[in-house]
Amino acid sequence: MAVSTRIISLLKAKTTLHELNAVMARRTAITTRSGAVLPEPKREPLGFFKVAIGVVVGVMIGATLSKNIANFLEENDLFVPSDDDDDD
């Protein structure tokens, strides 16, 4: 919160871009308040594999759901593709 108020006050004071970049350069995600660099975050074991499995499962569920909805629409004559749509 203090950093954002500092940035706003610098903008109102018509500071130079260099001064504004000096304030913005401090990233709290990688440094502590004193400026020390934080340790490297731990890697998730099999992270890419987990993401790939999640995507594949999501696509399979979506495909099955859309197939079932298309069959329902066709069985109840709500949407039946006509032969005229197949003109090549």
LINKA-V277986 format. One record per backbone hydrogen bond with DSSP energy under -0.5 kcal/mol. CO is the residue of the C=O (numbers start at 1). NH is the residue of the N-H. If there is no record, write none. Layout:
BEGIN
co:CO nh:NH
co:CO nh:NH
END
This chain:
BEGIN
co:1 nh:5
co:2 nh:6
co:3 nh:7
co:4 nh:8
co:5 nh:9
co:6 nh:10
co:7 nh:11
co:8 nh:12
co:9 nh:13
co:10 nh:15
co:11 nh:14
co:16 nh:20
co:17 nh:21
co:18 nh:22
co:19 nh:23
co:20 nh:24
co:21 nh:25
co:23 nh:26
co:25 nh:27
co:26 nh:28
co:27 nh:30
co:27 nh:31
co:30 nh:38
co:32 nh:35
co:36 nh:32
co:43 nh:45
co:44 nh:47
co:46 nh:50
co:47 nh:51
co:48 nh:52
co:49 nh:53
co:50 nh:54
co:51 nh:55
co:52 nh:56
co:53 nh:57
co:54 nh:58
co:55 nh:59
co:56 nh:60
co:57 nh:61
co:58 nh:62
co:59 nh:63
co:60 nh:64
co:61 nh:65
co:62 nh:66
co:63 nh:67
co:64 nh:68
co:65 nh:69
co:66 nh:70
co:67 nh:71
co:68 nh:72
co:69 nh:73
co:70 nh:74
co:71 nh:75
co:72 nh:76
co:73 nh:78
co:73 nh:79
co:74 nh:77
co:82 nh:85
co:83 nh:86
co:84 nh:87
END
